[in-house]
Amino acid sequence: MASSIPCGPCSHDSITKNAEKWCTDCNEGFCDICEKAHKSMKMSRDHSLIPIDDYREIENMNIVSECQEHESKFEMYCKIHEMAICMKCFPLKHKDCSDAIISLSEAARNAKTSTAFADLEHAIKDTLKTSKYVLRIEAKIDQAQIEVPIRRSVYDTQLQLRKKFKIEQHGKQMFIAGCTILPNGNMLIANYTENNVLMEYTEDGHFIRDIPVSVKPCDLTVIDTYHIAVSYNTSYYIEVINLKNMTVLQKVKFKDYCRGISHTDGKIYVVVRNEGIVVLDLGGSTLDTIKCDSADVYNITTSKTRIYYTQLKQNTIYCCNTTGEEIWNFKDKSLISPGGIAVDRDQNIFVVGIDSNNLMMIQNDGKVSKTLLTETDGLKEPMRLCYDKKKNILLVCNKQNRSAFSFTVI
């Protein structure tokens, strides 16, 4: 069925927003706000963005812009072999074709003046006319198939165990300080030890690899398909990392410990001790600092309109708007030393009690709660958790006994 194209970064945060531009490098749509953030980041500043209407006319065409063998952009054209090549192809396979190698832009100019191109252009226009007619018909069908979202209630929510798995232990110590779920379903876990690695697992709990980072990682959050942000606590900085080529794209320094970290709607939220919650754009510039008693705050999660954080020693969960105005706070005697926190699509909260060995769900108004897991379910100092809003998957990690759990939220 015909439908609007969603903004990729917003969809990752379960925010429904239509894309206005399409990035041909990332193969992803962007709304106005995310487009500005995309352009501000060093690694995507030179990406090609086209109007979404232009993309709709070519979205069903199989266009390859990257060399599948070397994972590099096509930049040249070999007239002998009549094919686009990347910079790595040239010395390896086209060294003897040097006189016949031209830039892609020159090849495109030559192609536009050819008779074959004119015939192809005419054929494409005829095809597009037919496609637009089909889209109009499908749009009318869509009007009769609007789905009404069902809000999740704390009372009805249950967890179904998908997988229990053991976390790899490097050396004598284990301290799980952070975890997240990537868009492809793989899981990243931060072990706050001197090994200085993030550990990647499949969604079935099988170990894939260690991802080296600069120092011992404290917390992490997903930005988009290939990018994450990592906080480093006592090292006073965070990094934005490209997982595709393992490069550090941004490094932002602070004046004190930087602990919990969260990303929503093109903004990175960092808990900085004795400063508050610092809000950054994707280029690393400070947009705002939300004041709170951050000396005791370690964990944070965010939605488009709300910020949630835990105060460890006060056993309290706080919910505020994006300007820092408190909406509600929650405290219950059954929740001791609240640790990792996550939010679902309906602004309900999942939170673990490190010393109470449990996991609770709190209604979006802060008035109703329910215990979903306890020590009998395997929780032993549960430290961190992450919720995948698209797939309804909840990841829970114990602090030191190597146990991690993946649940389906139903």
MARSEMAR-563640 format. One line per 8 residues: number of its first residue (from 1); their letters; for each residue x negated, y, z negated of N, C-alpha, C, O. Coordinates in steps of 0.05 Angstrom, whole numbers. Atoms other than C-alpha are relative to their C-alpha. Layout:
! residues N
NUM	a	X:Y:Z:X:Y:Z:X:Y:Z:X:Y:Z  ...
***
This chain:
! residues 410
1	massipcg	-17:-24:0:0:0:0:-17:25:0:-39:25:-11  15:-25:-1:-22:71:14:1:13:-28:21:12:-41  1:-13:26:-44:108:-48:-22:21:0:-40:21:17  21:-20:3:-86:166:-71:-26:-13:-9:-25:-35:-21  26:11:8:-160:154:-83:-8:12:-27:-9:37:-30  6:-10:26:-178:160:-157:-29:10:-3:-47:2:12  27:-9:8:-238:197:-186:-14:-23:-14:-4:-33:-34  15:22:12:-290:143:-202:-7:3:-29:0:-14:-46
9	pcshdsit	7:-4:29:-319:172:-267:24:2:-18:23:-8:-40  -24:-2:17:-250:190:-293:13:-27:-4:22:-34:-26  -12:27:1:-223:120:-277:-15:-17:-20:-3:-34:-34  16:16:19:-281:90:-317:9:6:-29:7:-12:-46  -9:-7:26:-254:128:-377:30:-3:-3:42:8:-22  -29:5:0:-182:106:-361:16:26:2:37:29:-10  -13:-26:-6:-164:177:-339:9:-1:29:-6:-6:47  -11:0:-27:-118:182:-279:-3:28:12:11:46:4
17	knaekwct	5:-25:-13:-143:237:-234:-7:-5:29:-24:-22:35  6:4:-28:-144:242:-158:-26:12:9:-34:33:-1  25:-10:-10:-209:250:-121:5:21:21:23:19:37  -1:-21:-21:-220:313:-79:-23:-3:20:-21:6:43  23:4:-18:-288:293:-50:-9:-29:-2:-3:-43:-22  11:28:-1:-322:227:-31:-30:2:4:-39:15:23  29:1:-2:-396:214:-42:-8:-24:17:-3:-47:10  8:22:-18:-423:173:16:-24:-15:-10:-30:-37:-1
25	dcnegfcd	24:13:11:-486:157:-24:9:-19:-23:-1:-42:-24  -9:17:23:-450:130:-87:24:-17:8:31:-36:-7  -24:15:-9:-389:104:-47:21:2:-22:33:-18:-30  -18:-5:22:-344:136:-100:13:27:3:1:46:14  -14:-26:-1:-292:191:-105:-5:17:-24:-11:6:-46  4:-19:23:-298:253:-149:21:21:0:28:33:21  -18:-23:3:-248:303:-176:-17:26:0:-42:25:1  14:-25:-1:-266:377:-177:-21:2:-23:-44:11:-18
33	icekahks	18:-3:23:-297:374:-247:-23:-19:2:-46:-11:-2  21:20:-2:-336:310:-236:-18:6:24:-42:-1:24  17:-7:-23:-360:336:-168:-21:21:-8:-44:19:0  19:-20:9:-392:396:-202:-21:-13:-17:-45:-6:-15  20:14:17:-425:350:-254:-18:-17:18:-42:-18:12  16:17:-18:-448:304:-197:-21:17:14:-44:9:18  18:-18:-14:-480:363:-161:-21:11:-19:-43:19:-10  19:-12:18:-514:388:-224:-22:-20:-9:-43:-11:-18
41	mkmsrdhs	20:20:8:-551:322:-237:-22:-2:21:-17:-2:45  24:1:-18:-621:317:-208:1:-23:19:-6:-20:43  1:23:-17:-612:247:-181:22:0:21:20:-16:40  -22:0:-19:-548:264:-143:4:27:13:24:31:27  -2:-27:-10:-560:337:-124:1:1:31:14:18:43  2:0:-29:-575:319:-51:19:-20:13:17:-25:37  -19:20:-12:-519:268:-42:20:14:19:25:38:17  -19:-11:-20:-470:278:16:28:-4:-9:37:-26:-14
49	lipiddyr	-28:1:8:-399:296:-5:17:10:22:12:31:34  -19:-8:-22:-342:299:45:28:3:-12:34:-10:-32  -27:-2:10:-269:320:36:14:-27:0:9:-44:18  -13:26:3:-225:262:14:17:-7:25:20:-30:32  -16:5:-24:-180:271:76:-17:-11:22:-8:-28:38  18:10:-21:-240:260:121:-7:-29:-6:-9:-45:12  7:28:7:-258:197:82:23:-19:6:19:-41:15  -23:18:-4:-187:170:87:1:-10:29:12:-31:35
57	eienmniv	-1:7:-28:-195:169:163:-21:-21:7:-20:-33:29  21:20:-6:-257:124:159:-3:-21:-21:-21:-38:-19  5:18:23:-247:85:94:1:-29:7:-11:-46:-7  -2:29:-8:-229:20:130:-21:-8:19:-22:-31:28  22:7:-19:-289:23:175:-24:-9:-17:-31:2:-38  24:11:14:-350:-18:154:-25:16:8:-38:10:27  23:-18:-5:-404:36:151:-22:-7:-19:-19:-6:-43  23:7:17:-472:14:126:-21:23:2:-30:29:24
65	secqehes	19:-23:0:-518:72:106:-26:-7:-15:-43:10:-18  23:8:15:-570:32:67:-11:-26:11:4:-44:18  14:24:-9:-621:-20:88:5:-22:-21:-3:-20:-44  -7:21:19:-596:-85:57:-24:-15:-10:-24:-26:-32  25:15:7:-666:-115:56:-16:15:-21:-27:3:-40  18:-16:17:-702:-58:21:15:18:-20:3:31:-36  -17:-17:18:-643:-22:-14:-9:29:1:-10:43:-19  8:-28:-5:-667:44:16:18:12:21:28:-2:39
73	kfemycki	-17:-13:-19:-629:96:56:-12:-1:28:-37:1:31  9:-2:-27:-633:94:132:-9:29:5:7:48:0  9:-27:-6:-675:154:154:-10:3:29:-13:25:38  11:-1:-27:-701:135:224:15:-18:18:31:-35:10  -13:16:-20:-678:103:288:-21:-11:20:-37:5:31  19:12:-19:-718:54:332:15:-3:27:34:-19:29  -14:1:-27:-699:64:406:-5:-27:14:11:-35:30  6:26:-13:-732:-2:426:19:-21:-9:31:-36:7
81	hemaicmk	-17:20:11:-692:-45:379:29:10:-4:47:-6:-11  -27:-12:2:-632:3:379:12:-5:-27:35:-15:-30  -10:4:27:-624:2:304:-11:22:-19:-33:32:-15  9:-19:21:-629:48:243:-19:-15:-19:-15:-39:-24  20:12:17:-688:34:197:-6:18:-24:-2:42:-22  8:-16:23:-712:56:128:-30:4:1:-44:-5:19  29:-6:1:-781:81:109:-17:-25:-4:-40:-25:4  15:25:5:-802:11:87:0:-18:24:-18:-34:29
89	cfplkhkd	-2:17:-24:-779:-22:152:-22:8:20:-33:-9:33  18:-10:-21:-825:22:194:-27:-13:-1:-35:-25:20  27:13:0:-894:-4:171:1:-31:1:-18:-44:9  -1:29:2:-869:-75:161:10:-13:26:0:-35:34  -12:13:-23:-828:-89:224:-1:17:26:4:7:48  -1:-17:-23:-834:-29:271:-26:16:5:-25:38:16  26:-13:-2:-908:-11:269:-7:5:29:-20:25:36  7:-3:-28:-915:-22:344:20:17:16:18:20:40
97	csdaiisl	-21:-16:-13:-854:21:359:-3:30:-5:17:45:-2  3:-27:11:-883:86:334:9:22:20:19:42:13  -8:-20:-20:-871:123:401:30:1:4:40:19:17  -29:2:-5:-798:102:400:16:5:-26:40:1:-26  -14:-6:25:-782:122:328:7:30:-1:-10:47:2  -10:-28:3:-739:185:320:16:2:-26:24:-19:-37  -17:-4:24:-701:215:261:29:-7:6:37:-7:29  -28:6:-4:-629:195:250:16:23:11:34:20:27
105	seaarnak	-15:-23:-9:-606:266:261:-4:4:30:15:12:44  5:-3:-29:-639:268:330:15:-22:15:26:-17:37  -15:22:-13:-609:200:347:30:6:1:43:0:21  -29:-7:0:-540:226:327:6:22:21:26:20:34  -4:-21:-20:-548:288:371:0:-12:28:17:-4:45  1:13:-27:-567:245:431:25:-17:5:35:-18:27  -23:17:-3:-509:198:418:25:16:7:42:7:23  -24:-17:-4:-458:254:417:3:10:29:25:17:38
113	tstafadl	0:-10:-28:-477:275:488:4:-22:20:6:-17:44  -2:23:-19:-469:205:518:29:-5:8:48:1:-7  -27:7:-9:-409:180:559:12:-22:-18:36:-21:-23  -9:22:17:-405:118:515:12:11:-26:32:1:-36  -10:-12:25:-396:162:454:28:13:5:45:10:-12  -26:-12:-6:-339:200:488:22:-21:1:44:-16:-9  -20:22:-2:-303:135:504:7:-11:-28:30:-16:-34  -4:11:27:-313:110:433:16:20:-17:34:12:-32
121	ehaikdtl	-15:-20:15:-288:176:404:29:0:7:46:2:-11  -28:1:-9:-225:172:445:15:-25:-12:37:-23:-21  -12:24:11:-212:100:422:5:3:-30:25:-6:-40  -3:-3:29:-223:119:349:24:18:-6:39:13:-24  -23:-18:5:-173:177:354:26:-14:4:45:-9:-11  -25:15:-4:-120:130:382:5:-18:-24:28:-21:-33  -3:17:23:-133:82:325:8:15:-25:25:6:-41  -7:-17:23:-129:138:273:29:9:1:42:10:-20
129	ktskyvlr	-28:-7:-2:-61:160:300:18:-22:-10:37:-18:-24  -15:23:8:-35:90:290:-2:-4:-30:18:-10:-44  5:4:29:-66:86:220:16:20:-16:28:13:-37  -15:-20:14:-34:152:199:30:-6:-1:44:-1:-21  -28:8:-1:35:126:221:5:-21:-21:25:-21:-35  -3:22:19:25:63:180:-1:11:-29:14:2:-46  2:-12:27:4:105:119:25:14:-8:33:13:-31  -25:-14:6:68:147:124:21:-20:-8:37:-15:-26
137	ieakidqa	-20:20:6:110:84:124:-6:-12:-28:13:-16:-44  8:12:26:71:54:65:6:20:-23:13:11:-45  -5:-20:21:79:120:26:29:-1:-8:35:2:-32  -29:2:7:155:112:30:5:-25:-17:22:-24:-35  -3:25:16:149:41:4:-10:4:-28:2:-6:-47  12:-5:27:106:66:-54:20:13:-18:20:8:-43  -19:-15:16:162:111:-78:19:-18:-16:29:-11:-37  -18:19:13:203:50:-96:-15:-19:-19:-2:-37:-30
145	qievpirr	16:19:15:146:16:-133:-17:13:-21:-40:6:-26  14:-15:21:126:64:-188:0:-16:-26:22:-23:-36  2:15:25:101:27:-250:1:19:-24:-12:40:-24  -1:-15:25:119:54:-319:-19:-12:-20:-15:-35:-28  19:12:19:60:45:-367:13:-7:-27:30:8:-36  -10:9:26:75:8:-431:-21:6:-21:-44:-3:-20  19:-8:21:42:38:-493:-4:-23:-20:16:-37:-27  6:21:19:7:-11:-539:6:7:-28:-1:29:-37
153	svydtqlq	-6:-4:28:32:-17:-610:-20:-16:-17:-27:-38:-10  18:14:19:-14:-35:-668:13:-26:-10:0:-46:-13  -14:23:11:39:-83:-694:-1:-24:19:-3:-47:10  -2:22:-19:41:-124:-630:-27:-9:10:-29:-30:23  27:6:-11:-34:-124:-614:-12:-25:-12:-12:-29:-37  14:24:9:-71:-190:-618:-26:-3:16:-29:9:38  25:5:-13:-141:-213:-600:-3:-29:7:3:-47:-9  4:27:-8:-156:-275:-560:-30:-4:7:-41:10:24
161	lrkkfkie	29:4:-3:-228:-301:-564:-6:-10:28:5:-31:37  9:8:-26:-261:-305:-496:-26:-16:-2:-29:-37:10  27:13:3:-332:-322:-517:-14:9:-25:-13:33:-32  18:-7:22:-376:-325:-578:-28:-8:10:-32:-30:20  27:6:-10:-450:-321:-560:-21:10:-19:-16:28:-36  23:-7:17:-518:-314:-593:-17:21:15:-23:18:38  17:-21:-11:-559:-251:-582:-30:-9:-2:-38:-19:-23  28:7:0:-632:-262:-563:-15:16:-21:-11:40:-25
169	qhgkqmfi	16:-13:21:-680:-247:-620:-29:1:9:-42:-19:14  28:-4:-7:-748:-217:-603:-14:8:-26:-9:29:-37  14:-5:25:-795:-221:-662:16:-8:-24:35:-24:-22  -12:9:26:-775:-228:-735:25:16:-7:42:6:-22  -22:-17:8:-724:-171:-739:22:1:20:17:-2:44  -24:-4:-17:-654:-161:-712:17:21:-12:25:19:-36  -17:-22:10:-614:-97:-719:16:10:24:6:27:39  -17:-8:-23:-557:-88:-669:11:28:-6:29:31:-23
177	agctilpn	-7:-28:6:-548:-13:-666:20:11:21:33:31:15  -18:-10:-20:-506:-5:-603:7:-21:21:-9:-40:25  -7:18:-22:-469:-41:-547:19:14:19:33:34:11  -19:-11:-20:-429:-25:-484:5:-21:21:-9:-40:24  -8:18:-21:-395:-59:-426:-3:16:27:9:37:30  4:-14:-26:-417:-40:-355:24:-4:18:40:-23:14  -23:3:-18:-367:-30:-298:1:-28:14:23:-37:21  -1:27:-13:-388:-98:-268:6:-22:-20:6:-46:-13
185	gnmliany	-7:20:21:-370:-133:-334:-23:-9:-17:-19:-21:-38  23:8:16:-441:-145:-358:-1:17:-26:10:39:-27  2:-13:26:-457:-125:-430:-28:8:-6:-47:-7:0  26:-10:9:-515:-83:-456:1:2:-30:19:13:-42  2:-1:29:-537:-90:-528:-27:12:-8:-48:5:2  24:-14:9:-587:-45:-564:-9:-12:-27:6:-12:-46  13:11:24:-633:-78:-615:-19:21:-11:-39:28:1  15:-23:12:-660:-23:-661:-25:-10:-14:-28:-9:-38
193	tennvlme	25:10:10:-729:-54:-669:-23:11:18:-18:24:38  23:-10:-14:-799:-39:-644:-4:-14:27:-23:-7:42  2:13:-26:-788:-84:-583:7:19:23:-1:15:46  -7:-21:-20:-759:-23:-547:13:-10:25:5:-5:47  -14:10:-23:-710:-59:-503:31:1:-4:40:1:-27  -28:5:-1:-637:-62:-483:3:-28:11:-12:-35:30  -3:27:-10:-612:-133:-472:26:-2:16:47:7:7  -23:2:-18:-565:-148:-414:10:-29:1:-6:-48:3
201	ytedghfi	-13:26:0:-515:-206:-415:22:0:20:34:21:26  -24:2:-17:-463:-232:-367:25:1:-17:23:0:-42  -25:-2:15:-390:-226:-387:6:-27:-14:23:-28:-32  -3:26:14:-395:-300:-407:-20:-4:-22:-21:-25:-35  19:1:22:-451:-285:-456:-27:-12:6:-42:-19:-12  26:11:-8:-510:-311:-416:-21:23:3:-15:43:16  21:-20:0:-575:-272:-425:-10:4:29:-16:-16:43  10:-6:-27:-598:-237:-360:-28:10:-1:-46:-1:12
209	rdipvsvk	26:-12:-1:-657:-193:-376:-3:20:-23:17:28:-35  6:-22:18:-691:-144:-423:-5:25:17:-19:24:38  4:-26:-14:-688:-71:-400:-18:17:-18:-9:26:-39  17:-16:17:-748:-33:-427:8:29:-2:16:41:18  -5:-29:4:-736:36:-457:-23:12:-15:-41:-2:-24  24:-14:9:-783:89:-484:-7:-6:-30:-30:-10:-36  5:7:28:-774:75:-559:24:-18:-9:41:-25:8  -22:17:9:-726:34:-603:27:14:3:30:36:-7
217	pcdltvid	-26:-13:-7:-654:48:-579:19:-1:-23:21:-21:-38  -20:-1:21:-600:70:-627:28:-6:10:42:-23:0  -27:4:-11:-536:75:-586:-1:6:30:-21:17:41  -1:-4:-29:-515:77:-513:28:2:10:47:-7:-3  -26:-4:-12:-457:95:-468:-2:-1:31:-23:7:42  0:1:-29:-438:84:-395:9:26:11:28:39:2  -8:-24:-15:-435:144:-348:15:-8:25:37:2:30  -14:11:-23:-418:108:-283:-13:-26:8:-26:-39:-9
225	tyhiavsy	8:27:-8:-435:46:-243:-30:-6:-5:-37:-27:-14  29:5:1:-511:55:-244:-14:16:-22:-38:15:-25  13:-18:19:-523:105:-301:11:-3:-29:35:-6:-33  -7:1:28:-524:101:-377:-15:22:-14:-34:33:-4  15:-18:17:-544:148:-433:-7:-15:-26:10:-29:-36  10:14:23:-585:123:-492:-10:20:-21:-24:39:-14  11:-17:22:-598:156:-560:-22:-14:-15:-22:-39:-16  23:12:13:-662:145:-599:-4:9:-28:-27:9:-38
233	ntsyyiev	0:-5:29:-645:168:-670:-24:17:-9:-25:41:-4  22:-15:13:-710:187:-706:-20:11:20:-39:25:12  18:-12:-20:-745:204:-640:11:27:10:-3:40:26  -11:-27:-6:-699:265:-633:7:5:29:7:28:38  -8:-6:-28:-678:255:-560:18:-22:11:20:-44:0  -15:19:-15:-632:220:-512:-11:-1:29:-25:17:37  8:2:-28:-644:196:-441:24:-9:17:40:-25:8  -18:11:-20:-601:186:-379:-16:-17:18:-36:-8:30
241	inlknmtv	16:19:-14:-625:124:-344:15:-11:24:39:-17:23  -11:12:-24:-613:98:-273:-7:-30:-2:-30:-38:-1  4:29:3:-603:22:-280:-8:-13:26:-19:-35:26  6:12:-26:-613:10:-206:-30:-1:5:-41:-21:14  29:0:-4:-685:32:-203:-16:5:-25:-41:9:-25  13:-2:27:-700:38:-278:-16:26:-3:-39:25:-12  13:-26:4:-718:112:-277:15:17:-20:39:15:-22  -12:-19:18:-706:164:-330:6:26:15:-12:39:26
249	lqkvkfkd	-9:-23:-16:-665:220:-298:1:26:-16:-4:47:-6  -2:-23:18:-655:266:-357:-11:-8:-28:-6:-30:-37  8:3:27:-688:273:-425:7:25:-15:-3:47:-8  -9:-23:15:-655:319:-475:-9:-2:-29:-3:-22:-43  11:1:27:-690:336:-541:18:16:-19:31:35:-11  -16:-13:21:-657:356:-607:-18:7:-23:-42:0:-23  16:-8:23:-680:384:-673:1:-20:-23:-13:-18:-43  -3:20:22:-658:324:-715:8:-27:12:10:-30:36
257	ycrgisht	-7:27:-9:-637:251:-712:24:1:19:44:16:14  -24:3:-18:-590:235:-653:9:-29:-1:-6:-47:6  -10:27:6:-546:176:-668:21:-10:20:14:-17:42  -20:9:-18:-479:158:-638:2:17:26:-4:41:25  -2:-14:-25:-467:176:-565:24:-11:16:30:-35:15  -23:8:-15:-406:175:-520:3:17:25:-6:41:25  -4:-15:-25:-388:196:-449:30:0:9:42:-22:9  -27:-2:-11:-321:221:-423:2:24:18:-7:46:12
265	dgkiyvvv	-8:-22:-17:-299:263:-364:-24:18:7:-21:43:8  23:-16:-8:-369:285:-344:-15:14:-22:-32:31:-17  13:-12:23:-391:304:-414:-12:-22:-18:0:-43:-22  13:19:18:-439:269:-462:2:13:-28:-6:36:-33  -3:-8:28:-424:274:-537:-21:-14:-17:-23:-39:-17  22:11:16:-483:264:-585:3:9:-29:5:33:-34  0:-6:29:-481:260:-661:-29:7:-8:-46:-10:-7  27:-9:9:-541:301:-685:1:8:-29:17:25:-37
273	rnegivvl	0:-5:29:-556:301:-759:-5:29:-6:-22:42:5  2:-28:10:-546:368:-794:6:21:22:3:45:17  -9:-19:-20:-522:400:-729:30:-4:7:44:16:9  -28:6:-7:-456:366:-712:1:-18:24:-17:-34:29  -3:15:-25:-431:336:-647:-6:19:23:8:38:28  9:-17:-22:-469:366:-589:12:-10:26:10:-34:32  -13:7:-26:-432:367:-522:-18:9:23:-25:33:24  17:-6:-23:-475:364:-459:14:-6:26:32:-22:28
281	dlggstld	-8:9:-27:-461:364:-385:-20:-21:10:-40:-26:-3  17:22:-10:-492:310:-342:-28:10:9:-45:-6:14  26:-11:-6:-549:357:-325:-17:5:-25:-40:13:-22  15:-3:25:-570:360:-399:3:27:-13:-9:31:-34  -4:-27:12:-546:431:-413:21:-2:-22:41:-16:-19  -19:0:23:-510:444:-480:24:16:7:22:40:14  -25:-14:-5:-437:462:-470:13:10:-26:25:32:-26  -13:-7:25:-415:464:-543:-13:-16:-23:-25:-37:-18
289	tikcdsad	7:15:24:-432:442:-614:23:1:-19:31:22:-29  -23:2:17:-375:417:-656:-9:-6:-29:-23:-26:-33  10:3:27:-388:426:-730:15:-21:-16:39:-23:-15  -11:20:18:-378:369:-778:-22:-8:-20:-45:-1:-16  20:9:19:-413:338:-838:-15:-23:12:-11:-46:4  13:21:-17:-459:300:-791:-22:-15:-14:-33:-34:-3  21:14:15:-510:278:-844:8:-29:-4:-9:-47:-6  -10:27:6:-465:217:-856:15:-12:24:27:-33:21
297	vynittsk	-14:10:-24:-438:208:-785:-20:-15:18:-41:-5:25  17:17:-16:-467:151:-744:13:-8:26:-1:-14:46  -14:12:-23:-414:130:-694:21:19:11:34:34:-4  -19:-18:-13:-370:166:-644:12:-13:25:-2:-30:38  -13:7:-25:-321:152:-588:17:23:9:26:39:-8  -15:-23:-11:-283:200:-543:20:-8:21:17:-28:34  -18:2:-23:-224:207:-497:0:28:13:-16:45:5  0:-26:-14:-206:265:-451:8:23:-19:-1:45:-15
305	triyytql	-10:-21:17:-171:303:-507:-8:-2:-29:-2:16:-45  6:5:28:-198:274:-572:-28:-10:-4:-41:-22:13  26:10:9:-262:259:-610:5:-16:-26:20:-6:-44  -3:17:24:-265:203:-662:-28:-6:-11:-46:-13:4  26:7:12:-322:192:-711:4:-11:-28:24:-7:-41  -1:13:27:-337:153:-775:-20:12:-19:-42:18:-11  18:-8:21:-366:176:-840:-5:-24:-18:13:-34:-32  7:26:12:-403:116:-869:6:-1:-30:20:-18:-40
313	kqntiycc	-1:1:30:-407:133:-944:28:8:-10:36:-1:-32  -27:-9:8:-338:166:-947:21:-20:8:45:-17:1  -18:20:-10:-306:105:-914:24:13:15:47:5:11  -22:-16:-12:-266:153:-870:-4:2:30:-27:4:40  0:-4:-29:-247:158:-796:13:27:5:33:34:-7  -11:-27:-6:-236:228:-768:7:1:30:-7:-10:47  -9:-5:-27:-197:247:-706:3:31:3:17:43:-13  -3:-29:-4:-204:318:-678:4:5:30:-1:-13:47
321	nttgeeiw	-2:-7:-29:-190:354:-612:-28:8:10:-47:7:-5  26:-5:-12:-246:374:-565:-13:26:-9:-35:33:-2  11:-25:12:-255:441:-601:-8:-4:-29:-19:14:-42  8:6:27:-266:406:-668:22:3:-21:17:-2:-45  -23:-3:19:-197:419:-699:10:-27:-8:18:-43:9  -8:26:10:-178:360:-743:29:-6:6:46:11:1  -28:9:-6:-116:321:-721:9:-18:-23:31:-15:-33  -6:17:23:-118:267:-775:-26:-13:-9:-46:-13:5
329	nfkdksli	21:16:10:-164:227:-819:12:-25:-13:35:-24:-22  -10:26:10:-157:155:-842:-20:-12:-20:-44:-12:-15  16:13:20:-182:120:-904:17:-22:-13:40:-18:-19  -14:23:11:-163:51:-931:-19:-16:-16:-42:-20:-8  17:15:18:-190:10:-988:-11:-26:12:-31:-37:3  9:25:-13:-196:-51:-942:-22:5:21:-33:-14:31  21:-7:-20:-245:-14:-896:-23:13:-14:-21:36:-24  23:-10:15:-314:-6:-927:-24:3:20:-30:-15:35
337	spggiavd	22:-6:-18:-372:27:-890:7:-2:29:-3:-20:43  -9:2:-28:-338:39:-823:-24:5:19:-39:24:16  23:-1:-19:-387:27:-765:10:7:27:21:29:32  -7:-6:-27:-374:21:-691:29:6:4:46:-5:-11  -28:-9:-4:-311:54:-664:5:2:30:-13:9:46  -8:-1:-28:-274:50:-597:29:8:3:44:4:-16  -28:-9:-5:-210:79:-567:11:-13:24:-3:-18:44  -13:13:-23:-159:46:-521:14:22:17:12:46:11
345	rdqnifvv	-14:-19:-18:-116:78:-466:20:17:-14:26:39:-6  -21:-14:14:-63:98:-516:-9:15:-24:7:23:-41  12:-15:22:-111:133:-564:1:-15:-27:-2:-3:-48  3:17:24:-107:75:-614:-30:-6:-4:-45:-5:15  28:3:7:-172:61:-650:-7:-28:-10:8:-39:-25  12:24:12:-213:-2:-662:-24:9:-16:-40:25:-7  23:-7:17:-264:3:-719:-7:-24:-17:10:-39:-26  9:22:16:-307:-47:-756:-9:10:-28:-19:33:-30
353	gidsnnlm	9:-6:27:-321:-47:-831:-26:-17:-5:-24:-41:-7  25:15:3:-395:-65:-841:-1:-16:-25:-9:-39:-25  1:14:25:-390:-82:-914:26:-15:-8:25:-32:-25  -25:14:5:-317:-105:-913:3:-23:19:22:-39:17  0:23:-19:-332:-154:-856:27:-3:14:38:-25:15  -26:2:-13:-270:-137:-817:2:19:24:-16:36:28  -6:-18:-22:-242:-103:-755:29:9:-2:47:-8:-5  -27:-11:2:-182:-57:-759:8:16:25:-9:25:40
361	miqndgkv	-11:-17:-21:-137:-23:-709:17:22:-13:33:16:-31  -15:-22:11:-109:46:-725:17:13:21:8:19:43  -18:-12:-18:-48:75:-692:-9:29:8:-23:41:-8  10:-26:-10:-59:139:-651:8:24:-16:-3:46:-13  -7:-22:18:-25:182:-704:-14:-2:-27:-11:15:-44  15:3:25:-71:156:-759:16:-10:-24:5:-10:-46  -17:6:22:-13:132:-801:4:-30:-4:11:-39:-26  -5:29:1:-9:57:-786:-26:-14:8:-40:-6:26
369	sktlltet	24:16:-7:-65:5:-786:6:-30:-3:26:-38:-15  -3:29:1:-73:-70:-779:-28:-13:1:-45:-5:17  26:15:-1:-131:-118:-794:3:-22:21:20:-39:19  0:20:-22:-146:-159:-732:-19:-23:-4:-14:-45:5  20:21:4:-208:-197:-753:-12:3:-28:-13:25:-39  13:0:26:-241:-217:-819:-25:-17:0:-33:-27:21  24:17:3:-301:-256:-845:6:-28:9:-12:-42:19  -7:27:-8:-264:-321:-831:-1:-3:30:-2:-26:41
377	dglkepmr	2:1:-29:-266:-303:-757:-29:3:10:-34:3:34  29:-1:-7:-342:-298:-759:-13:27:-4:-37:29:2  12:-26:4:-352:-225:-776:-18:0:-25:-9:-6:-47  19:-2:21:-414:-215:-819:-17:25:4:-34:25:21  12:-26:-5:-436:-143:-825:3:9:30:-16:14:43  -5:-8:-28:-403:-125:-758:-9:29:3:1:47:-12  13:-26:-2:-442:-64:-735:11:17:22:17:41:18  -8:-16:-23:-419:-43:-666:22:-15:16:25:-39:15
385	lcydkkkn	-20:12:-18:-363:-54:-616:4:19:24:-4:42:24  -5:-16:-24:-342:-31:-547:26:-11:13:30:-35:13  -25:8:-12:-275:-32:-511:0:8:30:-5:31:36  -2:-4:-29:-267:-39:-435:30:6:6:46:-12:5  -28:-8:-3:-203:0:-420:13:-12:25:37:-16:26  -10:12:-25:-196:-29:-350:8:-29:-3:29:-38:6  -3:29:2:-202:-102:-368:12:-9:-27:17:-33:-31  -10:7:27:-176:-99:-440:-19:-20:-14:-9:-40:-26
393	illvcnkq	19:18:13:-240:-132:-465:-13:15:-23:-21:38:-21  12:-12:24:-267:-118:-535:-25:-17:-7:-24:-41:-11  25:12:8:-340:-133:-552:-7:8:-28:-7:32:-35  7:-5:28:-359:-140:-626:-27:-13:-6:-31:-37:0  26:11:6:-431:-149:-650:-6:2:-30:-3:23:-42  9:0:27:-455:-169:-719:-28:13:-1:-42:15:19  24:-16:3:-514:-131:-747:-25:-17:2:-44:-9:17  26:14:2:-566:-185:-761:1:-30:6:-21:-42:10
401	nrsafsft	0:29:-2:-542:-257:-753:2:-10:29:8:-33:33  2:6:-29:-546:-255:-676:27:-7:12:28:-14:36  -26:8:-11:-470:-268:-667:13:24:13:14:46:2  -16:-20:-14:-429:-229:-616:25:-14:10:24:-38:16  -26:11:-8:-357:-239:-595:13:17:22:12:42:21  -15:-14:-21:-318:-221:-533:29:-9:-2:36:-33:-1  -28:6:3:-242:-216:-540:16:13:23:9:34:33  -21:-13:-17:-183:-203:-494:20:13:-18:31:-1:-36
409	vi	-20:-14:17:-136:-151:-525:27:-4:13:31:4:36  -27:6:-11:-64:-174:-515:22:11:-19:45:8:-13
***
